[in-house]
């Protein structure tokens, strides 16, 4: 599924983020940036030790922020590491932190002249953020950022499971249907 926003497009797809041939993929990292499970572990395994070596020099990352490394052995030129919130019921500022993670990732991508960027669903795995709420925040934030970062021509949200893809597709249809 895809939506045009000016000269840019937002694409939803089911697949493996580590196989994306784009300028940058976004890693749903933990604050240490030293690897972990889920998307983070998959990116570190596929990208090789070069990514970890660069992450060690970054001094970690705060929730809502983003930092960049090379893509190592990945097809992507860069990896943008961002830290989303751990779900605690929504009363600990989680929506704002999640939106900041997407926004900062877009800013870092734009600042490094990336034209194509692929995201996972940040914080919806081990961090437990409800995917229906997270998808709404992710899509709204990315759509708004595409207006501000016109050098980015395509953003993909790559979802590992078909069930997650369906949640994002349903939310995107609701956002883009003219009233």
C-alpha positions as CSV (number, residue, x, y, z in Angstrom):
1,X,0.0,0.0,0.0
2,X,1.3,3.5,-0.8
3,X,0.3,7.1,-0.4
4,X,1.7,10.1,-2.3
5,X,2.5,13.2,-0.3
6,X,3.6,16.0,-2.6
7,X,6.7,14.6,-4.4
8,X,7.2,11.9,-1.8
9,X,5.5,8.6,-1.0
10,X,4.9,6.5,2.0
11,X,4.9,2.8,1.4
12,X,3.7,0.0,3.7
13,X,5.1,-3.5,3.1
14,X,5.5,-6.8,4.8
15,X,9.1,-8.1,4.7
16,X,12.5,-8.1,6.3
17,X,13.9,-4.7,7.2
18,X,17.5,-6.0,6.9
19,X,17.0,-6.7,3.2
20,X,15.9,-3.2,2.3
21,X,17.9,-1.4,-0.5
22,X,17.5,2.2,0.7
23,X,19.7,5.0,1.8
24,X,18.9,4.3,5.5
25,X,17.1,1.8,7.6
26,X,15.9,2.7,11.1
27,X,16.8,0.4,14.0
28,X,14.4,0.1,17.0
29,X,17.4,0.1,19.4
30,X,17.8,0.0,23.1
31,X,19.5,2.9,24.9
32,X,23.0,1.3,24.9
33,X,22.9,0.9,21.1
34,X,24.9,-2.3,21.7
35,X,22.4,-4.8,20.1
36,X,19.6,-6.7,21.5
37,X,16.7,-8.8,20.4
38,X,14.1,-8.3,17.7
39,X,14.8,-5.8,14.9
40,X,17.9,-4.5,16.8
41,X,19.5,-8.0,17.0
42,X,18.6,-8.8,13.3
43,X,20.2,-5.5,12.1
44,X,23.4,-6.1,14.2
45,X,23.7,-9.7,12.9
46,X,23.0,-8.8,9.3
47,X,25.2,-5.7,9.3
48,X,28.2,-7.3,11.0
49,X,30.6,-6.0,13.6
50,X,31.3,-2.7,11.9
51,X,27.9,-1.4,13.2
52,X,28.5,-2.5,16.8
53,X,32.0,-0.9,16.7
54,X,30.5,2.4,15.5
55,X,27.7,2.2,18.1
56,X,30.2,1.8,20.9
57,X,31.6,5.3,20.0
58,X,28.2,7.0,20.2
59,X,27.7,6.8,23.9
60,X,24.2,5.4,23.8
61,X,21.0,7.1,22.9
62,X,18.1,8.6,24.9
63,X,14.5,7.6,24.3
64,X,13.1,9.8,21.5
65,X,16.5,10.6,20.0
66,X,18.3,9.1,17.0
67,X,22.0,8.5,16.0
68,X,23.5,7.2,12.7
69,X,26.1,4.7,11.7
70,X,27.1,3.1,8.5
71,X,25.1,0.1,7.2
72,X,28.0,-2.3,7.5
73,X,27.2,-5.3,5.4
74,X,23.6,-4.3,4.9
75,X,22.2,-3.2,1.5
76,X,21.3,0.2,3.2
77,X,24.1,2.8,3.3
78,X,23.2,3.9,6.9
79,X,21.5,2.6,10.0
80,X,19.6,5.3,12.0
81,X,19.4,4.0,15.6
82,X,16.4,5.3,17.6
83,X,15.1,4.4,21.0
84,X,11.3,4.3,21.5
85,X,9.5,4.2,24.8
86,X,8.8,1.2,26.9
87,X,5.0,0.9,27.2
88,X,3.9,1.7,30.8
89,X,0.2,2.3,30.1
90,X,0.5,5.6,28.3
91,X,0.8,7.9,31.3
92,X,4.6,8.2,31.2
93,X,4.8,10.4,28.1
94,X,5.1,7.3,25.8
95,X,3.1,8.9,22.8
96,X,5.3,12.0,22.8
97,X,8.6,9.9,23.0
98,X,7.4,7.6,20.2
99,X,6.6,10.5,18.0
100,X,10.0,12.1,18.8
101,X,11.7,8.8,17.8
102,X,10.2,8.9,14.4
103,X,10.7,12.7,14.0
104,X,14.4,12.6,15.0
105,X,15.0,9.6,12.7
106,X,13.5,11.7,9.8
107,X,15.7,14.7,10.8
108,X,18.8,12.5,10.9
109,X,17.9,11.0,7.5
110,X,17.4,14.4,6.0
111,X,20.5,15.8,7.5
112,X,22.5,13.0,5.9
113,X,20.9,13.5,2.5
114,X,19.0,10.2,2.6
115,X,16.3,10.1,-0.1
116,X,14.9,6.7,0.9
117,X,14.3,5.4,4.4
118,X,12.8,2.2,5.8
119,X,11.3,2.0,9.3
120,X,10.2,-0.9,11.5
121,X,7.3,-0.5,13.9
122,X,9.2,1.1,16.8
123,X,8.4,-0.1,20.4
124,X,5.7,-2.6,19.5
125,X,7.9,-5.7,20.1
126,X,9.7,-6.2,23.3
127,X,8.8,-2.7,24.5
128,X,5.1,-3.7,24.5
129,X,3.6,-0.6,22.9
130,X,0.1,-1.5,21.6
131,X,0.4,-1.6,17.8
132,X,-2.9,0.1,17.0
133,X,-1.8,3.2,19.0
134,X,1.8,3.0,17.8
135,X,0.8,2.8,14.1
136,X,-1.4,5.9,14.4
137,X,1.5,7.9,15.9
138,X,4.1,6.5,13.4
139,X,2.0,7.3,10.4
140,X,0.9,10.7,11.5
141,X,4.5,11.7,12.4
142,X,6.0,10.4,9.2
143,X,3.3,12.0,7.0
144,X,3.9,15.4,8.8
145,X,7.7,15.0,8.5
146,X,7.5,14.3,4.8
147,X,6.1,17.8,4.4
148,X,9.1,19.3,6.2
149,X,11.8,17.1,4.7
150,X,11.2,17.3,1.0
151,X,14.5,15.8,0.2
152,X,13.2,12.4,1.3
153,X,11.4,10.9,-1.6
154,X,10.2,7.6,-0.1
155,X,9.6,6.3,3.4
156,X,8.8,2.6,3.8
157,X,7.4,1.0,6.9
158,X,8.5,-2.6,6.7
159,X,6.4,-4.9,8.9
160,X,7.6,-8.4,9.7
161,X,4.2,-10.0,10.2
162,X,1.1,-9.8,8.0
163,X,-1.0,-9.0,11.1
164,X,1.1,-5.9,11.8
165,X,0.9,-4.9,8.1
166,X,-2.9,-5.1,8.3
167,X,-3.0,-2.9,11.4
168,X,-0.9,-0.2,9.7
169,X,-2.8,-0.5,6.4
170,X,-6.2,-0.1,8.2
171,X,-4.9,3.0,10.0
172,X,-3.4,4.5,6.9
173,X,-6.6,4.0,5.0
174,X,-8.5,5.8,7.8
175,X,-6.0,8.7,7.7
176,X,-6.0,9.2,3.9
177,X,-9.7,8.7,3.0
178,X,-11.0,12.1,1.9
179,X,-14.0,13.2,4.1
